[in-house]
Amino acid sequence: MKKLVFTFSLFAVCYSFNICFSQNLVPNPSFEIISSCPTSEGQINYATPWFSPTFYASIPMSDEFDTCEPQWPNGAIGVPLNGKGYQFPRTGNAYAGIYVFADYEQGREYISVKLISPIVAGKKYCIGFYVSLCNFGDTLFEPNLGSTYAIDRLGAYLSDSMINLNTKYIIPVLPQIENPKGHILSDTLNWMLVSGTYSSKTGGEQYITIGNFYENDSTNYLKVTNSHSHLSYYYIDDVYVLDCSDTLGIENYQNSTSINIFPNPASDYISVQFSNVTNDNCIFELYDALGNNVFSKEINTTENSVNISFDNVAKGVYICRILNADNLSIYNSKLVIIK
């Protein structure tokens, strides 16, 4: 089915995902609304109204990934398999991506957007976004792509005016929201939350910019693959700026569930155990290394434990994914099936 590309109301987004985005000051927070299907790198501006605040040779650098684009190697920015790595969106069908570190230069990429309304002085805001390290460097058939390193220095900067710089290097500002120093963001399978709180003395901040604002000497990094890219690249999804008194909105963005799957490796079946899963019906899916859906089954979480049979699934290594009724991924894991 061809994907329809259109703009719709905030009410529709709120209804579809059961997360009232009208409470979120970030427009298009999961990069779902696109002006047209992106076809190459550097097209974050297709996820309106997001944009790249930095340019190199007048060309924007940050990326938009979407299921409307063919998967790698037929397309560079498809989902889940693309020219940077392999990842499913945390929600919906899309996510953004930026390069945040290199061992040979101070190169950086960022994404920015104008908030729906400015920050109010004295009000406490809960701010966050989810990231996942791209992992193409783990594969032998594309040794020059993906991330060589994982880093700690990711954050968000709130500003009164739009940043628009013709540079491929660091934006020299101090972010108000930061991942803790020394906490390496190395997960390539799950989405990691970078979050914090912010209270403005003067108010008026109306732009949020996400990236690494520190030089290499001030960035802790860890080599995680043998990729020849010499880079660190992260996917980004579900950005939020919420009034901290809005506990329901914050819970929707920071939902936590407990799911256990065993045995792993498995032969003929697995058992799925649930805790704190609010939706009665979820979808269990298996994907192969090329992003193909090879197994799908609806499961009822009210039973607390469900057995799933794999009689017709070939042996191999798969990505196991569970989606709730709001199309939110609540579990991702590697699953090995042996026969």
N, C-alpha and C positions, 0 to 999 in steps of 0.2 A: 504494500500500500504506500502510495506516495505521501510524504509528510506535508500537511498543510501549514503554511507559514503565515501568521497573522498576528495582529495586536488585539488583546482583549483586556477587559477591565480587571482591576485588582480584586473585585468581588469574585470573578470567575476563578482566579488563581487561588483565592482563599477557599472557595468551595471545593475545588479539585483536590487540593492537597491536605485539607483539614487543618491548614495553618493560616491564620488570618494575617496575610502579608500587609494589610492596611495598618497594622501595628508595627510593622518593620519599616524603618526609614530608608532602607536600601531598595531601590526599584530593581525588578528583574533579578532577585537575589540568587537564583540557581541557574541563570543564563538560558532560560527556556524560550523566552520571547526573542525571535530573530527576524531581522528585516528580510533576509533571504538565506538560503543554505550556504554556509561558508565552504569554500573550495580549496583553500590553501592556508598556510601559516600566516600569522600577522593580522587576522581578521576578527579580533575581539570586538571591534566596533559593530559587527553584525548582530551582536547580542545587545541591542539598544536598551538603555542609553550608555552602556559601558564603553570605555575607550582606553587607549594606551597613552599615558601621560608623557612618555618619552618616545623619541623617533631616532632612527639612524639613517642618514642620507635621505631624510624626509619620508621614511617608510616606517609605519607602526610595526611593533615587534611581538606583542602579546597575542595569544592564540585562543580561539573558540573551538571546542570539540563538540560534535553533535552526531546523533544517530542518522541524520538525513544524508550524511556523507558516507561513501563506501569505506569499508574497513581496509586497513593496511594488508597487502601492498597496493591495492587499487585506489586508495585514497590516503592522504597524510593525516587527516584530522577526524577520522571516523571514531565510533564508540562501539565496543570497548577496546578494540585493537587499532592502534594508530601509530604514526611515525615516532612517537615519543615513548610509548609503552602500552600497558594493558590495564584498564580500569573501567569499572562501571560507575555511572553517576551515583552520588549519594541519594539524590532524588531526581526524578524526571529523566530526561534524555540527553542532557548536556552538562558541560563543565568548562571552566577556563583553564589556561595553563601558562606558566611563566618560568623563565630561566633565572635563577637567583644567585648562582655562584659559579666561578670557573677558577681553575688552579693556575691559569696563565694570564689573566687580566682581571680588572675590576668590573666586568660587564654585568649588567642587571636588566631585568624586565619588570614591569609593574602593570597593574590594572587599576582603573579609577572609575568612579561614578559620582554624579551629583545626587545628594540625598533628596528625598521627597520633601522634607522641610528641614530648616537649619536646627542645629543643636541649641537647646535653651539653657541659659546660664543657671547654674546651681542644681540642675536636674542630673541625677545619676543614671548613666546609660550602661547597659550590658552589650558588649560588642564582641563579635566572633566570626570566624570563618573556618571551614574545614579544608584540610589539605591531604594529599596522598602523593608520595614520592613515585615518580614514574620508574618503571622497572624493566625496560627493554634490554638493559645491560646484562640481565640475568640469562639472556638467551644466546645461543651460539650462532644463530643464523643472522643476527644483526648486531655485531660487536661494536659498531661505531655509533649506535644510538642509545637513548636512555640516559640514566644518571650514573655517574661514577661515584658521586658523593651524596651524603645526606648532611644537612646543616641544622643549626639551632635558631639562627637569626631571621625569623619571619615575623612580620608585624603589620599593623595598620596605622596610617597617619591621617588625622582629620585636619582639614584646612579650610580657611575662609574662602579662598579663591582656587580656581582650577590650576593644576600644574600642567605645563606644556613646554617641554624641554627637548631641544634637538641634540640628544646625547644617547649613547648606549651604556652609559656608566651610572654611578650611584646618584640618587636624589639625596642631596645633603640636608636631611631633616631628621629629627628624633621622633620616632613613632610613639604614640600614646598607648597603644596596645601591642604587647610583645609576647612571643613565646619565651618561657623562662630560659635564661642563659645556661648553656650546658646541657639542656634537654634536647637531644638530637631527634629530629623528626624523620625516622627511618622506615616507617611502615609503608610497604608497597601494596599491601592487600586491603587494609582498612582505611577509613577516613579518620584523620586526627584533628581534634578541635584546638584551635588557637583562640584564646578568649581573654577578656579582662573587663574592667569597669573604668568609666571615665566621667568626670564631672568638670565642666568648663566654668571658669570664673567669669568670663565675658560673654560666652555664647557666640553664635553666628557661624560656627563651622558648618559647611554645607557640602564638602567633598570628602570621600574616603578613598585612600590609595593603599594598595596592598603589595608587599614585596619585602626584599631585604635591603635595609637602609644603612648597613654597616660595611666597612671595608673588609677585605679578606683577613687582615691581621686581627680584626675584632670579631670574626665569625668562626665559631667552632665547627669543624667538619669531620666526617668519618667516611673513609672509603668503604663502600658497601658492595660494589660490583667490579668486574674487570672490564667494564665498558671503556672504549677508547675516546668517548666524548669529552672527558675531563670536565664535565659540567654537573650541576645539580639542578634538576627541573621538577617542579611540583604542579599537580593538578589542584584546582580550587573550586569549591562548590559551597552553596548555602551560606551566603554572607548575611549577617544581621546586625542592625543597630536598634536596640529595643530599650524602652523605658524599663529600668530594673524593677519597678513596681508591677510590671506586667508579668507575673509569675507564670501564667498559662502560656503566653507566647514564648517565654524562655524555655519552659519544659518541652514545648513542641520542637524547638530547635536542638535541645540537648537531651533528647529522649534516650533512655538507657534501658536495655533489655538484657536478660541473661538467657543464652541459648547454648546448649551442649549437644554435640554430635559425636557418636561413637558406634562401633569401633572405627578407627582410622589408622591404617588402611582397612578397607572393608571388602567383603567378597560378594555376598548376595544381598545384603540389606544394611541399613543403618538405623539407629534409634535417635530421634530428635527430642530433647527435653526442653521445656519452656519455663520461663519465670519472668513476670512483669511484662508480658505481651498483652496489650490491651485489645487488639483486634482478634475476633473469633477465627477469621479465615485468612490464611497467608498462602503465598505461592513459593514452593521449593523448586529451584532451578539448578541444572548443571550445565556448564559451558566448557568446551574444549579449549585448547591453546590458541585456536584461530578465532575464538569468539562465537562459535556456533552453539546454539542452544540444542543440547542433545537429550535433555530430559526435563519435564515440567509436571508438577503435581500440586493440586490444591490440598492444603492440610488444615485441620481444625486445631487451634492452639488451646481450646478449652479442655482438651483431653490431657494436657500437661506432658504427655509422652506419646510420640507417634513413630511407628515403624514404617520405613520406606524400602521397597524391594527394587533391586537393580538387575533383574533377570535379563533384560534386553540391552544393557549398557556394557560396552566393551571395556576391557581393562585399560587403565591409563590414569593420568593425572588430570584432574578437573578443578574448576572453580565452582564451589558450592555457594549459592546465593539464596537468601530468603527475603521476600518482599511482603510488607504488610498491605492492608487494604487501601492505603493512601499512596501506594507505589514507592514507599520509602524502603530502602535497603536496610534491614535490621540485623543482617548477618552475612559475612563473607568469609570464606575459608578455602584452603586447598583440601581436596579430598582425593585420596588414592584408592582406586578400585583394582583389586587383584582377583583373578579367576583361578 
